[in-house]
């Protein structure tokens, strides 16, 4: 079974805000957190790497890390994947850039409220991850 990670970035301004990335049309055109396949690394290191690659947020920007937020399986093209979800609270002034990724995956990003995130997310597994994170913070 393949391993993947999801890295939900969030910040506290007046209320909590969550970072969503919009995939380019050829990759589905839907909104989701950062994430991807695990390379030769630990789950946590994979989550840090995906966050850095897809948003330019690095470890120095992270105030709190939440491991084991959620875990689920999905199947794509007859390949089963186990996805482990992490969450990272970043400082409110953290800058985000989706244009430094060597693999063009996203065309837009947005900081949104919890309720807006649940409306924008396509996959039920992503929504479940956000609900579990909300209980932790």
For each residue, the residues with C-beta under 8 A, 3 or more apart:
1: 73 80 81 82
2: 37 38 79 80 81 82
3: 37 38 43 46 81 82 83 84
4: 35 36 37 38 81 82 83 84
5: 35 36 38 43 46 47 50 83 84 85 86
6: 32 33 34 35 47 50 83 84 85 86 126 129
7: 33 34 35 47 48 50 51 54 86 87 88
8: 18 19 33 34 69 85 86 87 88 129 130 133
9: 18 19 33 34 51 55 57 87 88 90 96
10: 16 17 18 19 87 88 89 90 133 137
11: 16 17 19 89 90 91 92 94 111
12: 15 16 17 89 92
13: 17 92
14:
15: 12 113 114
16: 10 11 12 113 114 137
17: 10 11 12 13 111 112 113
18: 8 9 10 33 111 112 113 114 117 130
19: 8 9 10 11 33 34 55 96 109 110 111
20: 31 32 33 109 110 112 117 120 121
21: 31 32 33 34 54 55 98 105 106 108 109
22: 29 30 31 106 107 108 109 110
23: 27 28 29 30 31 32 105 106 107
24: 27 29 104 105 106 107
25: 28 29 107
26:
27: 23 24 105
28: 23 25 122
29: 22 23 24 25
30: 22 23 122 123
31: 20 21 22 23 110 120 121 122
32: 6 20 21 23 35 121 122 123 126
33: 6 7 8 9 18 19 20 21 126 129
34: 6 7 8 9 19 21 50 51 53 54 55
35: 4 5 6 7 32 47 50 54 83
36: 4 5 46 50 53 54
37: 2 3 4 81
38: 2 3 4 5 41 43 46
39: 46 49
40:
41: 38 45 46 49
42: 45 46
43: 3 5 38 46 47 67 84 86
44: 47 48 65 67 86
45: 41 42 48 49
46: 3 5 36 38 39 41 42 43 49 50
47: 5 6 7 35 43 44 50 51 84 86 88
48: 7 44 45 51 52 58 59
49: 39 41 45 46 52 53
50: 5 6 7 34 35 36 46 47 53 54
51: 7 9 34 47 48 54 55 57 58 88
52: 48 49 55 56 57 58 59
53: 34 36 49 50 100 101 102 103
54: 7 21 34 35 36 50 51 98 101 105 106
55: 9 19 21 34 51 52 96 97 98 109
56: 52 95 96 97 98 100
57: 9 51 52 61 62 88 90 94 96
58: 48 51 52 61 62
59: 48 52 62
60:
61: 57 58 90 91 94
62: 57 58 59 65 88 89 90
63: 89 90 91
64: 88 89
65: 44 62 86 87 88 89
66: 69 86 87 88 89 133 136 137
67: 43 44 86
68: 71 84 85 86
69: 8 66 85 86 87 129 132 133 136
70: 85 125 128 129 132 133
71: 68 82 83 84 85
72: 82 83 85 125 128 129
73: 1 80 81 82 83
74: 80 81 83 123 125
75: 78 79 80 81
76: 79 81
77:
78: 75
79: 2 75 76
80: 1 2 73 74 75
81: 1 2 3 4 37 73 74 75 76
82: 1 2 3 4 71 72 73
83: 3 4 5 6 35 71 72 73 74 125
84: 3 4 5 6 43 47 68 71
85: 5 6 8 68 69 70 71 72 129 132 133
86: 5 6 7 8 43 44 47 65 66 67 68 69
87: 7 8 9 10 65 66 69 133 136 137
88: 7 8 9 10 47 51 57 62 64 65 66
89: 10 11 12 62 63 64 65 66 137
90: 9 10 11 57 61 62 63 94
91: 11 61 63 94
92: 11 12 13
93:
94: 11 57 61 90 91
95: 56
96: 9 19 55 56 57 109
97: 55 56 100
98: 21 54 55 56 101 105 106 107 108 109
99:
100: 53 56 97
101: 53 54 98 104 105 106
102: 53
103: 53
104: 24 101
105: 21 23 24 27 54 98 101
106: 21 22 23 24 54 98 101 109
107: 22 23 24 25 98
108: 21 22 98
109: 19 20 21 22 55 96 98 106
110: 19 20 22 31
111: 11 17 18 19
112: 17 18 20 116 117 120
113: 15 16 17 18 116 117
114: 15 16 18 117 118 130 134
115: 118 119
116: 112 113 119 120
117: 18 20 112 113 114 120 121 130
118: 114 115 121 127 130 131
119: 115 116
120: 20 31 112 116 117
121: 20 31 32 117 118 126 127 130
122: 28 30 31 32 126
123: 30 32 74 126 127
124: 127 128
125: 70 72 74 83 128 129
126: 6 32 33 121 122 123 129 130
127: 118 121 123 124 130 131
128: 70 72 124 125 131 132
129: 6 8 33 69 70 72 85 125 126 132 133
130: 8 18 114 117 118 121 126 127 133 134
131: 118 127 128 134 135
132: 69 70 85 128 129 135 136
133: 8 10 66 69 70 85 87 129 130 136 137
134: 114 130 131 137
135: 131 132
136: 66 69 87 132 133
137: 10 16 66 87 89 133 134
